[in-house]
């Protein structure tokens, strides 16, 4: 990617003004996006990202400069700019670089660049047709396909020199149903850190049918009730609630700014005793997994909450250095144009002992949130409002009629303490996580959970 000699020269130049630490981040990535609408391929787009960023740390001060010009002159100029913006009195010498070798835990069987675009279009058509054939009320289907191959290299003044490759593939199907009076939508969007073999695991026809099923089900649904009630949250993407309402508050920058409800609570009970939550960047082929983070630290499994007790936070290099500890491998960035910050990888609540059907049976009168969608969260307090994209009433321990228009309202730490049953059906789901203007792939997850009480916002009062 860059020669050993040039890497060392860039690091040396960036430290000429007395910085404490210098780092180079090289990225070479290619992404393909295709969109199908009205049964026709409407968009085929290929994007390239190639560039280098140089970061210099002096105390708490961080300077960053980047370029897409990989000539020696340009790279040395970027190093000078970053170094000049972070002046100090240190006299740090660059340690001899030691090339690290990574174990490949994310096997890729069908590399995206080896698959012709016509074949990618063909599986999109399969998803589209399966959705249209599901029910006559399906009026429109939109299918998107994406793959991304990213090669990175990180080197720093402490001698680290490592490379990694990440490959992501995903399909998103959105079905729109109408009965002439109203419109409802359904969506399905599997994705993993793997190649085109994703569609051996998730056949495109199943993706299309699932999106259509959701839309048709919600078309026939009744208005959701409102009030405080027990809520069963389905596995998989139901974990977005923990991710948004709690996960961001467990990132070390929020803790150090004292802008998190979890600040100052290590060793304290913050959740029900049956709740264990982890962030794990080593999940094989996980959507949020990698070999090393964007600072070159190995991905790892970090237990955040164990048996209800707060154990740890998620750290990058800068936040870990401030506390005199090691990074947890959570330094992530959008691209070479961005500085790394503490971010989640695959963050989920661990599986428990209960069967999903037992959890439903335990509820006399409540709501089953089969699928959550968008919402709003105050990451400082954990207060949230999430939309239930697909929901059902629970009556006397059995699933009853489908309901639409439900929202879940509460505070993350309160929900954690009201979890009374945890299923054995852990599942992860992909998402794109935004923070500080950066967007990165992160997986959410959980088993089926019973929360004894959540405020449900709906259009009907209970009992009506």
DOMAR-366631 format. One record per residue (C-alpha): residue number from 1; residue in three letters; chain; x, y, z. Coordinates in Angstrom, 2 decimals. Each point is the difference from the previous one (the first is absolute). Example, Ala and Ser with C-alpha at 12.3 -4.5 7.8 and 13.67 -1.06 7.14 Angstrom:
   num   residu   chaine        px        py        pz
     1      Ala        A     12.30     -4.50      7.80
     2      Ser        A      1.37      3.44     -0.66
END
This chain:
   num   residu   chaine        px        py        pz
     1      Unk        A      0.00      0.00      0.00
     2      Unk        A      2.78      2.41      1.05
     3      Unk        A      3.66     -0.93      0.27
     4      Unk        A      1.52     -0.64      3.41
     5      Unk        A      2.49      2.81     -0.59
     6      Unk        A     -2.66      2.56     -0.96
     7      Unk        A     -2.22     -0.93      2.94
     8      Unk        A      2.83      0.62      2.46
     9      Unk        A      0.89      3.28     -1.70
    10      Unk        A     -3.60      1.25      0.23
    11      Unk        A     -0.12     -0.84      3.71
    12      Unk        A      3.30      1.72      0.66
    13      Unk        A     -1.06      3.19     -1.80
    14      Unk        A     -3.32      0.11      1.87
    15      Unk        A      1.86     -0.02      3.33
    16      Unk        A      2.52      2.72     -0.86
    17      Unk        A     -1.99      2.61      1.94
    18      Unk        A      0.01     -1.94      3.26
    19      Unk        A     -3.09     -2.24     -0.19
    20      Unk        A     -0.40     -2.93      2.40
    21      Unk        A     -1.41     -2.51     -2.48
    22      Unk        A     -0.47     -0.27     -3.76
    23      Unk        A     -2.07     -2.36     -2.13
    24      Unk        A     -0.60     -0.69     -3.69
    25      Unk        A     -3.27     -1.43     -1.28
    26      Unk        A     -0.07     -1.23     -3.61
    27      Unk        A     -3.28     -1.05     -1.65
    28      Unk        A     -0.78     -1.53     -3.39
    29      Unk        A     -3.65     -0.92     -0.37
    30      Unk        A     -2.52     -0.67     -2.74
    31      Unk        A     -3.78     -0.12      0.41
    32      Unk        A     -2.77     -1.08     -2.33
    33      Unk        A     -3.63      1.06      0.41
    34      Unk        A     -2.90     -1.10     -2.18
    35      Unk        A     -3.67      1.01      0.32
    36      Unk        A     -3.07     -1.63     -1.54
    37      Unk        A     -3.36      1.77     -0.14
    38      Unk        A     -3.15     -0.78     -1.98
    39      Unk        A      1.67     -3.30     -0.99
    40      Unk        A      2.83      1.83     -1.78
    41      Unk        A      3.60      0.65      0.98
    42      Unk        A      0.00      3.76      0.52
    43      Unk        A      3.48      0.62      1.35
    44      Unk        A      3.42     -1.63     -0.24
    45      Unk        A      2.71      1.87      1.83
    46      Unk        A      3.63     -0.82      0.76
    47      Unk        A      1.96      2.15      2.42
    48      Unk        A      3.68      0.11      0.87
    49      Unk        A      1.71      1.31      3.12
    50      Unk        A      3.78      0.22     -0.04
    51      Unk        A      1.97      2.20      2.36
    52      Unk        A      2.15      0.46      3.07
    53      Unk        A     -0.62      1.77      3.29
    54      Unk        A      2.66      1.06      2.50
    55      Unk        A     -0.85      0.56      3.66
    56      Unk        A      2.22      1.59      2.64
    57      Unk        A     -0.77      0.04      3.74
    58      Unk        A      1.60      2.42      2.45
    59      Unk        A     -1.53     -0.36      3.44
    60      Unk        A     -3.76      0.32     -0.54
    61      Unk        A      0.48      1.89     -3.25
    62      Unk        A     -0.69     -1.87     -3.24
    63      Unk        A      0.88      1.21     -3.49
    64      Unk        A     -0.98     -1.79     -3.18
    65      Unk        A      0.73      0.54     -3.68
    66      Unk        A     -0.74     -2.18     -3.02
    67      Unk        A      0.48     -0.22     -3.74
    68      Unk        A     -1.02     -2.09     -3.00
    69      Unk        A      3.30      0.86     -1.73
    70      Unk        A      2.36     -2.86      0.79
    71      Unk        A      3.14      1.61     -1.39
    72      Unk        A      2.91      0.18      2.43
    73      Unk        A     -0.09      3.80     -0.07
    74      Unk        A     -3.69      0.15      0.89
    75      Unk        A      0.28     -2.54      2.81
    76      Unk        A      2.93      1.80      1.60
    77      Unk        A     -1.88      3.30     -0.26
    78      Unk        A     -3.00     -1.53      1.78
    79      Unk        A      2.36     -1.23      2.72
    80      Unk        A      1.40      3.52      0.41
    81      Unk        A     -3.50      1.51      0.23
    82      Unk        A     -1.14     -2.48      2.64
    83      Unk        A      3.21      0.45      1.97
    84      Unk        A     -0.07      3.80     -0.15
    85      Unk        A     -3.54      0.06      1.40
    86      Unk        A      1.00     -2.09      3.02
    87      Unk        A      3.17      1.60      1.32
    88      Unk        A      1.54     -1.22      3.21
    89      Unk        A      3.28     -0.47      1.82
    90      Unk        A      0.36     -3.75     -0.37
    91      Unk        A      2.95     -1.54     -1.79
    92      Unk        A     -1.57     -3.27     -1.10
    93      Unk        A      1.89     -2.28     -2.36
    94      Unk        A     -1.83     -2.38     -2.31
    95      Unk        A      0.37     -3.58      1.17
    96      Unk        A      1.03     -2.48     -2.69
    97      Unk        A     -3.16     -1.28     -1.66
    98      Unk        A     -1.02     -3.58      0.75
    99      Unk        A     -2.33     -1.46     -2.62
   100      Unk        A     -2.83     -1.87      1.70
   101      Unk        A     -1.75     -3.03     -1.51
   102      Unk        A     -3.72     -0.53      0.52
   103      Unk        A     -1.84     -3.29      0.32
   104      Unk        A     -2.79     -0.11     -2.59
   105      Unk        A     -3.20     -0.69      1.96
   106      Unk        A     -2.37      1.43     -2.62
   107      Unk        A      0.15     -2.45     -2.87
   108      Unk        A     -1.03      1.37     -3.42
   109      Unk        A     -1.13     -2.64     -2.47
   110      Unk        A     -1.35      2.14     -2.85
   111      Unk        A      1.76      3.33     -0.30
   112      Unk        A     -2.35      2.75     -1.27
   113      Unk        A      2.41      1.11     -2.76
   114      Unk        A     -0.18     -3.51     -1.45
   115      Unk        A     -3.79      0.19     -0.42
   116      Unk        A     -1.31      1.58     -3.20
   117      Unk        A     -2.46      2.89      0.39
   118      Unk        A     -2.53     -1.92     -2.08
   119      Unk        A     -0.01     -2.73      2.67
   120      Unk        A     -0.47      2.58      2.74
   121      Unk        A     -2.93      1.45     -1.97
   122      Unk        A     -1.49     -3.48     -0.40
   123      Unk        A     -0.26     -0.62      3.75
   124      Unk        A     -1.58      3.42      0.43
   125      Unk        A     -2.65     -0.98     -2.53
   126      Unk        A     -0.64     -3.21      1.94
   127      Unk        A     -0.63      1.96      3.20
   128      Unk        A     -2.21      2.44     -1.90
   129      Unk        A     -2.12     -2.68     -1.63
   130      Unk        A     -0.43     -1.98      3.21
   131      Unk        A     -1.34      3.12      1.72
   132      Unk        A     -2.39      0.82     -2.86
   133      Unk        A     -1.30     -3.57     -0.10
   134      Unk        A     -0.64     -0.09      3.75
   135      Unk        A     -3.33      1.85     -0.10
   136      Unk        A     -1.98      2.11     -2.43
   137      Unk        A      0.08      2.90      2.46
   138      Unk        A      3.75      0.44     -0.61
   139      Unk        A      0.14      2.99     -2.33
   140      Unk        A      3.68      0.87     -0.05
   141      Unk        A      3.32     -1.59      0.91
   142      Unk        A      3.40      1.67      0.36
   143      Unk        A      3.09     -2.18      0.22
   144      Unk        A      3.53      1.21      0.72
   145      Unk        A      3.25     -1.92     -0.12
   146      Unk        A      3.39      1.08      1.32
   147      Unk        A      3.45     -1.41      0.43
   148      Unk        A      3.13      1.65      1.30
   149      Unk        A      3.61     -1.16      0.05
   150      Unk        A      2.27      2.07      2.22
   151      Unk        A      3.75     -0.47      0.40
   152      Unk        A      1.72      1.98      2.74
   153      Unk        A      3.49      0.45      1.41
   154      Unk        A      0.83      1.62      3.33
   155      Unk        A      3.47      0.90      1.23
   156      Unk        A      1.00      2.11      3.00
   157      Unk        A      3.00      1.42      1.80
   158      Unk        A     -0.13     -2.76      2.62
   159      Unk        A      1.02     -2.57     -2.64
   160      Unk        A     -3.40     -1.40     -0.97
   161      Unk        A     -0.42     -0.93     -3.67
   162      Unk        A     -3.03     -2.06     -0.98
   163      Unk        A     -2.35     -0.57     -2.92
   164      Unk        A     -3.59     -1.22     -0.16
   165      Unk        A     -2.70     -0.66     -2.57
   166      Unk        A     -3.74      0.28      0.63
   167      Unk        A     -2.65     -1.22     -2.45
   168      Unk        A     -3.69      0.78      0.55
   169      Unk        A     -2.98     -1.15     -2.04
   170      Unk        A     -3.64      0.91      0.56
   171      Unk        A     -3.43     -0.01     -1.65
   172      Unk        A     -2.95      2.18      1.00
   173      Unk        A     -3.55     -0.66     -1.19
   174      Unk        A     -2.88      2.41      0.67
   175      Unk        A     -3.56     -0.98     -0.88
   176      Unk        A     -2.93      2.41     -0.12
   177      Unk        A     -3.55     -1.31      0.43
   178      Unk        A     -3.27      1.84     -0.52
   179      Unk        A     -3.70     -0.89      0.30
   180      Unk        A     -1.15      3.22     -1.67
   181      Unk        A     -0.49      1.83      3.29
   182      Unk        A      3.39     -0.24      1.67
   183      Unk        A      3.61     -0.90     -0.68
   184      Unk        A      2.34     -2.14      2.12
   185      Unk        A      3.60     -1.01     -0.54
   186      Unk        A      2.22     -2.91      0.97
   187      Unk        A      3.74     -0.42     -0.26
   188      Unk        A      2.67     -2.66      0.32
   189      Unk        A      3.75      0.68     -0.26
   190      Unk        A      2.48     -2.77      0.91
   191      Unk        A      3.71      0.75     -0.21
   192      Unk        A      3.26     -1.52      1.23
   193      Unk        A      3.77      0.33     -0.14
   194      Unk        A      0.16     -2.46     -2.89
   195      Unk        A     -0.20     -0.24     -3.77
   196      Unk        A     -2.73     -1.04     -2.43
   197      Unk        A     -0.50     -3.20      2.00
   198      Unk        A     -2.29      2.16      2.14
   199      Unk        A     -2.79     -1.09     -2.34
   200      Unk        A      0.61     -3.67      0.73
   201      Unk        A     -0.89      0.83      3.60
   202      Unk        A     -2.77      2.49     -0.86
   203      Unk        A     -1.61     -0.94     -3.35
   204      Unk        A     -1.24      3.13     -1.81
   205      Unk        A     -3.50     -1.45     -0.37
   206      Unk        A     -0.30     -0.27      3.79
   207      Unk        A      1.17      3.59      0.40
   208      Unk        A     -2.69      1.24     -2.39
   209      Unk        A     -2.77     -2.12      1.51
   210      Unk        A      0.83      1.10      3.54
   211      Unk        A     -0.20      3.68     -0.96
   212      Unk        A     -3.36     -0.63     -1.68
   213      Unk        A     -1.32     -2.01      2.95
   214      Unk        A      0.69      2.87      2.38
   215      Unk        A     -1.74      2.53     -2.26
   216      Unk        A     -3.11     -2.17     -0.49
   217      Unk        A     -0.19     -0.84      3.70
   218      Unk        A      0.10      3.66      1.01
   219      Unk        A     -2.57      0.86     -2.67
   220      Unk        A     -2.50     -2.17      1.88
   221      Unk        A      1.11      1.08      3.47
   222      Unk        A     -2.14      1.84      2.56
   223      Unk        A      0.95      3.22      1.80
   224      Unk        A      2.46     -0.60      2.83
   225      Unk        A     -1.03      0.62      3.62
   226      Unk        A      1.81      2.46      2.25
   227      Unk        A      1.07     -0.13      3.62
   228      Unk        A      2.51     -1.80      2.21
   229      Unk        A      0.17     -3.73     -0.61
   230      Unk        A      2.31     -3.03     -0.24
   231      Unk        A      1.82     -0.10     -3.33
   232      Unk        A      1.73     -2.95     -1.63
   233      Unk        A      2.70      1.20     -2.39
   234      Unk        A      0.98     -2.41     -2.75
   235      Unk        A      3.57     -1.16     -0.55
   236      Unk        A      2.36      1.40     -2.63
   237      Unk        A     -0.70      3.61     -0.95
   238      Unk        A     -1.86      0.48      3.27
   239      Unk        A      3.53      0.57      1.30
   240      Unk        A     -0.02      3.43     -1.63
   241      Unk        A     -1.68      1.26      3.18
   242      Unk        A      2.98     -1.05      2.14
   243      Unk        A      2.44      1.28     -2.64
   244      Unk        A     -1.50      3.47     -0.16
   245      Unk        A     -1.33      0.52      3.52
   246      Unk        A      2.90     -1.61      1.87
   247      Unk        A      2.88     -0.88     -2.34
   248      Unk        A      1.01      3.54     -0.91
   249      Unk        A      0.03      0.88      3.68
   250      Unk        A      2.56     -2.77      0.56
   251      Unk        A      2.50      1.47     -2.48
   252      Unk        A      2.94      1.49      1.86
   253      Unk        A     -0.15      3.49     -1.51
   254      Unk        A     -3.53      0.46      1.39
   255      Unk        A      1.20     -1.27      3.38
   256      Unk        A      3.00      2.34      0.11
   257      Unk        A     -2.18      2.96     -0.95
   258      Unk        A     -2.39     -1.02      2.80
   259      Unk        A     -2.81      0.03     -2.53
   260      Unk        A     -1.22     -3.53      0.71
   261      Unk        A     -2.32     -1.44      2.61
   262      Unk        A      2.58     -2.80      0.40
   263      Unk        A      2.84      2.32      1.02
   264      Unk        A      1.53     -0.83      3.38
   265      Unk        A     -1.89     -3.29      0.38
   266      Unk        A      2.54     -2.82     -0.54
   267      Unk        A     -0.77     -2.76      2.48
   268      Unk        A     -3.55      1.23      0.53
   269      Unk        A     -3.19     -1.79     -0.99
   270      Unk        A     -1.41      1.69     -3.10
   271      Unk        A     -2.19     -2.81     -1.34
   272      Unk        A     -1.99     -3.02      1.04
   273      Unk        A      2.18     -2.80      1.40
   274      Unk        A     -0.86     -2.19     -2.99
   275      Unk        A      1.46      2.50     -2.49
   276      Unk        A      3.49     -0.32     -1.44
   277      Unk        A      0.93      2.33     -2.86
   278      Unk        A      3.13     -0.10     -2.14
   279      Unk        A      1.69      1.72     -2.92
   280      Unk        A      1.80     -2.57     -2.14
   281      Unk        A      1.97      0.93     -3.10
   282      Unk        A      1.19     -3.60     -0.42
   283      Unk        A     -3.36     -1.56     -0.94
   284      Unk        A      0.75     -2.15     -3.03
   285      Unk        A     -1.29      1.81     -3.11
   286      Unk        A     -1.86      2.47      2.24
   287      Unk        A     -1.19      3.15     -1.75
   288      Unk        A      1.94      2.15      2.48
   289      Unk        A      3.08     -2.27      0.22
   290      Unk        A      3.58      0.53     -1.14
   291      Unk        A      3.51     -1.30      0.63
   292      Unk        A      1.28      3.27      1.41
   293      Unk        A     -1.78      3.28      0.68
   294      Unk        A      0.83      3.20     -1.88
   295      Unk        A      2.93      0.66      2.35
   296      Unk        A      1.53     -3.44     -0.51
   297      Unk        A     -1.12     -1.49      3.33
   298      Unk        A     -1.28     -3.60     -0.18
   299      Unk        A     -3.75     -0.43      0.12
   300      Unk        A     -1.14     -1.46      3.29
   301      Unk        A     -2.96     -1.08      2.06
   302      Unk        A     -0.78      2.50      2.77
   303      Unk        A     -2.50     -0.85      2.72
   304      Unk        A     -1.82      3.26      0.73
   305      Unk        A     -2.58     -1.25      2.50
   306      Unk        A      0.22     -3.36      1.77
   307      Unk        A     -2.92     -1.34      2.02
   308      Unk        A     -1.34      3.54      0.22
   309      Unk        A      3.30      1.54      1.24
   310      Unk        A      1.79      2.62     -2.10
   311      Unk        A      3.39     -1.50     -0.90
   312      Unk        A      1.67      2.15     -2.64
   313      Unk        A     -0.27      2.62     -2.73
   314      Unk        A      1.10      0.08     -3.65
   315      Unk        A      3.33      1.77     -0.59
   316      Unk        A      2.07      1.23     -2.91
   317      Unk        A      3.70      0.97      0.25
   318      Unk        A     -0.55      3.58      1.14
   319      Unk        A     -2.58     -0.74      2.72
   320      Unk        A      1.93     -3.03      1.28
   321      Unk        A      3.25      2.02      0.18
   322      Unk        A     -1.78      2.59      2.13
   323      Unk        A     -0.77     -2.70      2.58
   324      Unk        A      3.32     -1.85     -0.28
   325      Unk        A     -1.56     -3.17     -1.32
   326      Unk        A     -0.15     -1.97     -3.25
   327      Unk        A     -2.40      0.62     -2.85
   328      Unk        A     -2.88     -2.46     -0.33
   329      Unk        A      0.36      0.05     -3.79
   330      Unk        A     -2.91      2.40     -0.53
   331      Unk        A      1.80      2.80     -1.86
   332      Unk        A     -1.98      0.38     -3.23
   333      Unk        A     -0.29      2.53     -2.79
   334      Unk        A     -2.17      0.59     -3.04
   335      Unk        A      2.93      0.34     -2.41
   336      Unk        A      3.52      1.38     -0.34
   337      Unk        A     -1.61      3.46      0.18
   338      Unk        A     -1.14     -0.55      3.62
   339      Unk        A      1.68     -0.31      3.38
   340      Unk        A     -0.63     -3.21      1.99
   341      Unk        A     -2.41      0.16      2.95
   342      Unk        A     -1.41     -2.66      2.38
   343      Unk        A     -2.70     -1.94     -1.84
   344      Unk        A     -1.95     -3.21      0.44
   345      Unk        A      0.62     -3.11     -2.14
   346      Unk        A     -2.47     -2.85      0.57
   347      Unk        A     -1.80      1.01      3.20
   348      Unk        A     -2.60     -2.28      1.54
   349      Unk        A     -1.66     -1.44      3.07
   350      Unk        A      1.14     -3.59      0.56
   351      Unk        A     -2.43     -2.89     -0.22
   352      Unk        A     -1.77     -1.30      3.10
   353      Unk        A     -1.83     -3.19      0.93
   354      Unk        A     -3.62      0.64     -0.97
   355      Unk        A     -1.71     -1.26     -3.14
   356      Unk        A     -1.65      2.76     -2.07
   357      Unk        A     -3.37     -1.71      0.28
   358      Unk        A      0.34     -0.11      3.80
   359      Unk        A      0.55      3.75      0.02
   360      Unk        A     -3.19      0.61     -1.98
   361      Unk        A     -1.92     -2.37      2.27
   362      Unk        A      1.12      1.97      3.07
   363      Unk        A     -1.84      3.14     -1.15
   364      Unk        A     -3.71      0.31      0.75
   365      Unk        A     -0.62      3.34     -1.71
   366      Unk        A      2.72      1.83     -1.90
   367      Unk        A      1.76      0.72     -3.29
   368      Unk        A      2.32     -2.07     -2.17
   369      Unk        A      2.38      2.27     -1.91
   370      Unk        A      1.04     -2.32     -2.78
   371      Unk        A      1.93      2.65     -1.90
   372      Unk        A      1.26      3.45      0.96
   373      Unk        A      0.92      2.71     -2.48
   374      Unk        A      1.18      3.58      0.42
   375      Unk        A     -0.13      2.08      3.12
   376      Unk        A      1.43      2.91      1.95
   377      Unk        A      2.46     -0.29      2.89
   378      Unk        A      1.67      2.45      2.36
   379      Unk        A      3.34     -1.78      0.44
   380      Unk        A      0.82      2.00      3.14
   381      Unk        A     -3.07     -1.19      1.90
   382      Unk        A     -0.95     -3.12     -1.97
   383      Unk        A     -3.54      1.29     -0.48
   384      Unk        A     -1.50     -1.46     -3.16
   385      Unk        A     -3.01     -0.23     -2.29
   386      Unk        A      0.05     -2.98     -2.39
   387      Unk        A     -2.52     -0.90     -2.67
   388      Unk        A     -1.35     -3.55     -0.06
   389      Unk        A     -0.04     -0.92     -3.69
   390      Unk        A     -1.81     -3.29      0.68
   391      Unk        A     -1.85     -0.69      3.22
   392      Unk        A     -2.60     -2.33      1.49
   393      Unk        A     -2.13      0.00      3.12
   394      Unk        A      0.61     -2.75      2.53
   395      Unk        A     -3.15     -1.29      1.70
   396      Unk        A      0.05     -2.69      2.65
   397      Unk        A      3.40     -1.24     -1.05
   398      Unk        A     -0.71     -0.21     -3.71
   399      Unk        A      0.68      2.24     -2.98
   400      Unk        A     -3.17      1.77     -1.11
   401      Unk        A     -0.76      2.56     -2.71
   402      Unk        A      2.64      2.06     -1.75
   403      Unk        A      0.14      3.70      0.95
   404      Unk        A      1.58      3.00     -1.69
   405      Unk        A      1.01      3.47      1.11
   406      Unk        A      1.66     -1.12      3.25
   407      Unk        A      3.02      1.72      1.49
   408      Unk        A      2.16     -0.94      2.98
   409      Unk        A      0.84      2.87      2.35
   410      Unk        A      2.41     -0.18      2.92
   411      Unk        A      3.56      0.20      1.27
   412      Unk        A      2.64     -2.58     -0.84
   413      Unk        A      1.29     -0.63      3.51
   414      Unk        A     -3.57     -0.40      1.29
   415      Unk        A     -0.79     -2.57     -2.68
   416      Unk        A      3.16     -1.96      0.86
   417      Unk        A     -1.17     -0.28      3.61
   418      Unk        A     -3.49     -1.15     -0.97
   419      Unk        A      1.10     -2.96     -2.13
   420      Unk        A     -1.43     -3.09      1.71
   421      Unk        A      0.52     -2.71     -2.65
   422      Unk        A      2.76     -0.51     -2.56
   423      Unk        A     -0.41     -2.47     -2.86
   424      Unk        A      2.47     -2.54     -1.35
   425      Unk        A     -0.41      1.20     -3.60
   426      Unk        A      2.76      2.62     -0.38
   427      Unk        A      0.14      1.49     -3.48
   428      Unk        A      1.95      2.92     -1.50
   429      Unk        A     -1.16      2.46     -2.64
   430      Unk        A      1.91      2.55     -2.12
   431      Unk        A     -0.30      3.76      0.13
   432      Unk        A      1.86      3.20     -0.83
   433      Unk        A      0.88      1.95      3.14
   434      Unk        A      0.40      3.76     -0.11
   435      Unk        A      2.03      2.09      2.44
   436      Unk        A      1.76      3.36     -0.34
   437      Unk        A     -0.77      0.05     -3.71
   438      Unk        A      1.56     -3.42     -0.61
   439      Unk        A     -1.87     -3.12     -1.08
   440      Unk        A      1.39     -3.51      0.48
   441      Unk        A     -1.37     -3.58     -0.19
   442      Unk        A     -1.05     -1.25      3.44
   443      Unk        A     -2.09     -2.99      0.96
   444      Unk        A     -2.67      0.00      2.69
   445      Unk        A     -1.49     -3.03      1.67
   446      Unk        A     -1.75     -1.73      2.84
   447      Unk        A     -2.10     -3.04      0.77
   448      Unk        A     -3.74      0.38      0.59
   449      Unk        A     -0.49      2.13      3.15
   450      Unk        A     -2.86      0.68      2.38
   451      Unk        A     -0.04      3.51      1.43
   452      Unk        A     -2.50      0.12      2.85
   453      Unk        A     -1.14      3.53     -0.80
   454      Unk        A      0.54      2.50     -2.81
   455      Unk        A     -2.15      2.95     -0.96
   456      Unk        A     -1.62     -0.80     -3.33
   457      Unk        A     -1.19      2.88     -2.12
   458      Unk        A     -2.95     -0.88     -2.19
   459      Unk        A     -3.22      1.43     -1.36
   460      Unk        A     -2.42     -2.00      2.14
   461      Unk        A     -0.40     -0.05      3.78
   462      Unk        A      0.26     -3.40      1.60
   463      Unk        A     -3.32     -1.67      0.49
   464      Unk        A     -1.65      1.77     -2.92
END
